[in-house]
Amino acid sequence: MELLQEQQKMLDREMGEAACQSMEILFALGRIYGAKNMIPITSAQIAGVSYKTIGDAGLEYLEDLVKGKARVKIPSFLNPAGMDREQWRELRIPVQFAKKQIEILDAFSAMGIGMSCTCTPYLVGIRPKLGEHVAWAESSAISFANSVLGARTNREGGPSALAAAICGVTPNYGYHLDENRVCSLLVKVEAEVKRTADFGALGAFVGERAKGRNVAFRGVKKASEDKLKSLGASMAASGSVALYNMEGITPEWNLQRGAEEILFGEKELREYREKLGEGASGKPQMVAIGCPHASLDEISEVAARVKGKTLDCELWVCTARKTKEKADAAGFTRIIESAGGHVVADTCMVVCPIDEMGFSVTACNSGKAAKYLANSCRQKVIYGDIEDILCK
Ligand code: F3S
């Protein structure tokens, strides 16, 4: 692989230990995937932020980087942490967990990384343009960047995104190259997909069949950005899909001739809506909205539905802090809090230790959350649209 002078200096330890260690990671990845060079990136999104996910070993790794004087070279920001940085006491996060989480955030902050703590950077002003190269690490954000914005990112892991942030470049392979952005699976959508939970079900169905391929959708008449973020998150959770095209809706349409075709009809929609909740029903202990993090429109919808009511279960609407600030200013937070719910920033129902906090039955309208709550958070999951799952 050809390196520019500055990149070679990093590799030769002439620019400090942390830069060297980071360039070694990128160089190794580039060699494995046959990259010919490194390309500059305009932003990095770093995952592996929750103490629940990275534990003490991850914290030690970060503190070593700080000791090695690691500093990011480009705008870099975090995926959700394990707790709301401001409301963690009210939300009953265990104190020991909070202490470790603060140490992790301090380490990232010492490297110059922004504390946005969201999986929807594109909703808070970080929107790479068509063809722009970035290094993002959260699977739903990767899908949104590649598919809805037409930007270019590989499926970075926490360490590789951090290394890219420190070096300002990423190896030029995978989704950065035109030839890897072609869709070889065509999904003909005949079902009427309208609600967020429908898009989550479509994503789960396709993810199970995509086997890592890029996916093209034909037949979806209308899809807002909120619906597209839900679809991408669900497909990424069920099948590691990092790029899709939707005819007439997303900016790119690259369908391989002779691509395999599958059908998504009303029967499949019904089946996957049921499957995501494993047929569970009844009363949840918690309703969790905002996977990926809720937009202001989605928070406004929840506020309209709970206005004047008293909820008889916990309600979390997870969002980015900047979006929460807008919800505070618009009065949505006050309405949700008056009903007994919370607008929760910096974290989400999956990376926060909700099982340790005593929750075991959670309702959601997200295909991704449904998967992870059941598999990694020991939750019985109730799946449906907001109006079906909100407690009375
Ligand atoms: Fe975001 Fe958490 Fe869902 S990181 S995509 S809200 S699992």
Residues whose N, C-alpha, C, O or C-beta is under 5 A from the ligand:
A	BS01	F3S	P80 C119 S140 A233 G290 C291 P292 H293 C348 V350
